Amino acid sequence: MNKKLVLLFTIVGVLLIIWLIKSQQYTISRGELIDLLEQGETTIDLTEVADFEWVQVDAFGPYSTTDVVENAMGISIRFGDIDVTESQFLLIFANDKEIVASVSLNRKYGDYSIQDNRYLMVEKR
């Protein structure tokens, strides 16, 4: 019984480590991004605030849902739901059909769109 329990915990531990490594997301400097928005920037090069590569990036406005994101980006979201509130936009970076990073932005700086899969465009409200 003791050996079976140890084997079970070992298997669960290995699976947990694999899941954690697989689900690890890269980070984007939200603080640096907010600083640029507060300075009134209307075109932000995302390669300067993200320390990773992505295949596609998109901005999703208020009331966007998991289905909207999956259909627009051709990705599958396995864990959790996306529900963008009225006061925010959500930037999603994807690579190989998976989300690698996301950041929520307040609409007080404007409405957002992506140009050339690289630039965050800010339209003042």
N, C-alpha and C positions, 0 to 999 in steps of 0.2 A: 504494500500500500504506500509506503514511504517513497519508494522509487517512482511509482506512478505519479505521485503528487509533485515530486521534483521535476519529472519530465513534463508534466502539464504546465507548471510555472515557467519552465525554460521555454517551452513552445510559445506560451502567451507572451513572455518577455521579448522573444525574438520578433514575433509578429507586431508587437507594440513599437519596437524600435524601427522596424521596416516602415510601418505606417507613419511614424513621426518624421522620418527622413523623407518619405514620399510626399507628405503634406506640408513640408517646410516651405514657407513663402519667403520670397525676397522682400527687402524693405525699400521703401521710397522715403526720402526725407520730407515728411509732411511739414515739419517746421520750416525748412528752406522754401518749400512751395508756398506756404502761407506768407512767409516774409516777402516773397516776390509779388504775391497778390496784393499785400498791403502796400507795397511800393507803387502799385498801379500798373504793373506789367500786364500787357494784353496778349503777348505772345511769349510762351515759356517753352524752352527746349527741354523736353522731358529726359533726354539723355544726360542732362546736367544735374538732375535731381534723383535719378534712379541709377543704382549701381549694378544693374543687371541688364541682360538683353531680353527682348520680347519679340514675338512674331506679330502681334497686333495689340493695339490699345484703343479703347473707346470710352466715351463719356456718356453716362446714362442719367437722364434727368428725372425730375419728380415722377413718382408713381411707377417707375420701372420695376419690373418683377423678374424673378428667376427665369421665367419663360421668355421674356423680352430679351434678356441678356444672352441666354442660350441660343435663341434663334438668330440674333444679330451677329454674334461672334462665332457661331458654329462650334460651341463648346458644351460640355456637360458639367453641371455643377452637382457634385455628389453629396456634399454635406451642407446643411443649412439652406435657408431661403434668402433671397435678395428682395428687399422691399425699400425702395428709395423714398424718403419722405419729401414733403413739399418744399422744405427749406434746404435741400441738398442735391448735389450731383455726385455720382460715383464713377471714379476712374477705375477701369479694370484692365490689367495687363495680362495677356495670355501667351502661352508658348506650348506648342504641341497639343492643342485642344484642352489645355488645363489653365486655370487661373494661377499666375505666379505671384501677383501682388494686386492690391486694391487700396484705394484711398478715398475717403469721403471728403467732399469740399462743400463749404457753406455757400449758398447762393447770394450772400450779402456782397460778394465781390463781383457777381455777374452770373451769366449763363455760360456754359462751357461746351466746346466742341474740339475735335481732334483734326489736325491737318497733317497730311503726309505721314501718318502713323508715327509722328514724332513730336509735333508741336501742340501744346494746349493753348487753344484760342479762347480768350475771355471777352465776352460781349457785355459791356457795362449795362446795368439795368437802370 
